[in-house]
Amino acid sequence: MSTFDVLIVGGGMVGATLACALRNSSLKVGIIEQQPAWLDGEFTADGRASAIAWGTSQIWRQLGVWPAMESLGVTPMMGIQVSDREFPLQVRLRAEEAGTASLGYVVENAVTQRALWQAIQTAANVEVVCPATVTGLSAGADGWRVTVATPGEPRSWRPICWWEPMVGIPRYAP
Ligand SMILES: Cc1cc2nc3c(=O)[nH]c(=O)nc-3n(C[C@H](O)[C@H](O)[C@H](O)COP(=O)(O)OP(=O)(O)OC[C@H]3O[C@@H](n4cnc5c(N)ncnc54)[C@H](O)[C@@H]3O)c2cc1C
């Protein structure tokens, strides 16, 4: 059984960003992801691109992963037009009016994931557990116990804190 200070369930955009934020800290971090291809750097199955807000790009810049995303390819959004079917009025936003280099970026999800995973896979205090699926969670007097199914034998951990990526609220051990 392994013990972590922070155990992140899911290595998607949010989970991998949190792992990046915690890399090089004094915390022992684990991140569990069930998609086996990600371990080999295969992020293309999604096939989608996302509109990334300017603020999000600045968070990734602060975390040191934005240059990798830029080198893999990002497209700046210089204008945004918001409309509602036949409603006659529209909102038009322009980067030069906002005073920023762009309003955000369109980035392929594969690019985002690749840059985030490159960062966490080389972090000394982050253990990537992949492929593995979290199958159970229980609270004990000394922390949380997370049960994980892997293609090999079942493993379990006792983290003192875990993160639920779809909710985004840290839960601390009692
Ligand atoms: C069609 C669509 C278009 C979107 N467009 C945009 C956009 O343009 N701009 C934008 O900012 N956002 C967009 N979003 C939202 C954005 O994709 C999500 O907010 C973001 O992906 C959430 O990140 P996440 O890490 O919380 O979840 P996910 O990206 O869903 O990652 C969760 C991860 O957890 C893993 N996982 C799940 N359960 C387990 C388990 N039990 N054990 C181990 N691993 C597990 C999954 O395999 C997955 O990799 C869009 C979403 C959709 C569906």
The ligand as an SDF file (V2000), in Angstrom:
LIG
                    3D

 53 58  0  0  0  0  0  0  0  0999 V2000
  -18.0900   18.8770  -26.1300 C   0  0  0  0  0  0  0  0  0  0  0  0
  -17.3300   19.7010  -25.0980 C   0  0  0  0  0  0  0  0  0  0  0  0
  -16.7340   20.8890  -25.4950 C   0  0  0  0  0  0  0  0  0  0  0  0
  -16.0390   21.6600  -24.5520 C   0  0  0  0  0  0  0  0  0  0  0  0
  -15.4520   22.8210  -24.9680 N   0  0  0  0  0  0  0  0  0  0  0  0
  -14.7540   23.5610  -24.0860 C   0  0  0  0  0  0  0  0  0  0  0  0
  -14.0960   24.7480  -24.5030 C   0  0  0  0  0  0  0  0  0  0  0  0
  -14.1470   25.1330  -25.6720 O   0  0  0  0  0  0  0  0  0  0  0  0
  -13.3950   25.4660  -23.5700 N   0  0  0  0  0  0  0  0  0  0  0  0
  -13.3230   25.0650  -22.2530 C   0  0  0  0  0  0  0  0  0  0  0  0
  -12.6630   25.7470  -21.4610 O   0  0  0  0  0  0  0  0  0  0  0  0
  -13.9410   23.9280  -21.8340 N   0  0  0  0  0  0  0  0  0  0  0  0
  -14.6420   23.1790  -22.7180 C   0  0  0  0  0  0  0  0  0  0  0  0
  -15.2710   22.0390  -22.3000 N   0  0  0  0  0  0  0  0  0  0  0  0
  -15.1990   21.6840  -20.8890 C   0  0  0  0  0  0  0  0  0  0  0  0
  -13.8630   21.0350  -20.5570 C   0  0  0  0  0  0  0  0  0  0  0  0
  -13.5990   19.9780  -21.4790 O   0  0  0  0  0  0  0  0  0  0  0  0
  -13.9550   20.4990  -19.1490 C   0  0  0  0  0  0  0  0  0  0  0  0
  -14.2640   21.5550  -18.2560 O   0  0  0  0  0  0  0  0  0  0  0  0
  -12.6530   19.8930  -18.7060 C   0  0  0  0  0  0  0  0  0  0  0  0
  -12.2650   18.8560  -19.5680 O   0  0  0  0  0  0  0  0  0  0  0  0
  -12.8120   19.3600  -17.3120 C   0  0  0  0  0  0  0  0  0  0  0  0
  -11.5740   18.8100  -16.9470 O   0  0  0  0  0  0  0  0  0  0  0  0
  -11.5200   17.6580  -15.8830 P   0  0  0  0  0  0  0  0  0  0  0  0
  -10.0750   17.3090  -15.7130 O   0  0  0  0  0  0  0  0  0  0  0  0
  -12.2950   18.0480  -14.6740 O   0  0  0  0  0  0  0  0  0  0  0  0
  -12.3510   16.4570  -16.4980 O   0  0  0  0  0  0  0  0  0  0  0  0
  -11.9910   15.4810  -17.7930 P   0  0  0  0  0  0  0  0  0  0  0  0
  -11.2470   16.2860  -18.7820 O   0  0  0  0  0  0  0  0  0  0  0  0
  -13.2740   14.8650  -18.0880 O   0  0  0  0  0  0  0  0  0  0  0  0
  -10.9750   14.4750  -17.1420 O   0  0  0  0  0  0  0  0  0  0  0  0
  -11.3880   13.5250  -16.2060 C   0  0  0  0  0  0  0  0  0  0  0  0
  -10.3750   12.3870  -16.2960 C   0  0  0  0  0  0  0  0  0  0  0  0
  -10.6220   11.4800  -15.2130 O   0  0  0  0  0  0  0  0  0  0  0  0
  -10.4750   10.1710  -15.6940 C   0  0  0  0  0  0  0  0  0  0  0  0
  -11.2860    9.3400  -14.7990 N   0  0  0  0  0  0  0  0  0  0  0  0
  -12.6200    9.4000  -14.6290 C   0  0  0  0  0  0  0  0  0  0  0  0
  -13.0070    8.5180  -13.7050 N   0  0  0  0  0  0  0  0  0  0  0  0
  -11.8820    7.8840  -13.2810 C   0  0  0  0  0  0  0  0  0  0  0  0
  -11.6190    6.8530  -12.3350 C   0  0  0  0  0  0  0  0  0  0  0  0
  -12.6040    6.2900  -11.6080 N   0  0  0  0  0  0  0  0  0  0  0  0
  -10.3540    6.4300  -12.1400 N   0  0  0  0  0  0  0  0  0  0  0  0
   -9.3360    7.0000  -12.8560 C   0  0  0  0  0  0  0  0  0  0  0  0
   -9.5280    7.9810  -13.7770 N   0  0  0  0  0  0  0  0  0  0  0  0
  -10.7800    8.4140  -13.9830 C   0  0  0  0  0  0  0  0  0  0  0  0
  -10.9700   10.2050  -17.1310 C   0  0  0  0  0  0  0  0  0  0  0  0
  -10.4210    9.1490  -17.9010 O   0  0  0  0  0  0  0  0  0  0  0  0
  -10.4890   11.5870  -17.5830 C   0  0  0  0  0  0  0  0  0  0  0  0
   -9.2360   11.5240  -18.2170 O   0  0  0  0  0  0  0  0  0  0  0  0
  -15.9710   21.2530  -23.2010 C   0  0  0  0  0  0  0  0  0  0  0  0
  -16.5530   20.0370  -22.8200 C   0  0  0  0  0  0  0  0  0  0  0  0
  -17.2190   19.2700  -23.7520 C   0  0  0  0  0  0  0  0  0  0  0  0
  -17.8460   17.9690  -23.2980 C   0  0  0  0  0  0  0  0  0  0  0  0
  1  2  1  0
  2  3  1  0
  2 52  2  0
  3  4  2  0
  4  5  1  0
  4 50  1  0
  5  6  2  0
  6  7  1  0
  6 13  1  0
  7  8  2  0
  7  9  1  0
  9 10  1  0
 10 11  2  0
 10 12  1  0
 12 13  2  0
 13 14  1  0
 14 15  1  0
 14 50  1  0
 15 16  1  0
 16 17  1  0
 16 18  1  0
 18 19  1  0
 18 20  1  0
 20 21  1  0
 20 22  1  0
 22 23  1  0
 23 24  1  0
 24 25  2  0
 24 26  1  0
 24 27  1  0
 27 28  1  0
 28 29  2  0
 28 30  1  0
 28 31  1  0
 31 32  1  0
 32 33  1  0
 33 34  1  0
 33 48  1  0
 34 35  1  0
 35 36  1  0
 35 46  1  0
 36 37  1  0
 36 45  1  0
 37 38  2  0
 38 39  1  0
 39 40  1  0
 39 45  2  0
 40 41  1  0
 40 42  2  0
 42 43  1  0
 43 44  2  0
 44 45  1  0
 46 47  1  0
 46 48  1  0
 48 49  1  0
 50 51  2  0
 51 52  1  0
 52 53  1  0
M  END
$$$$
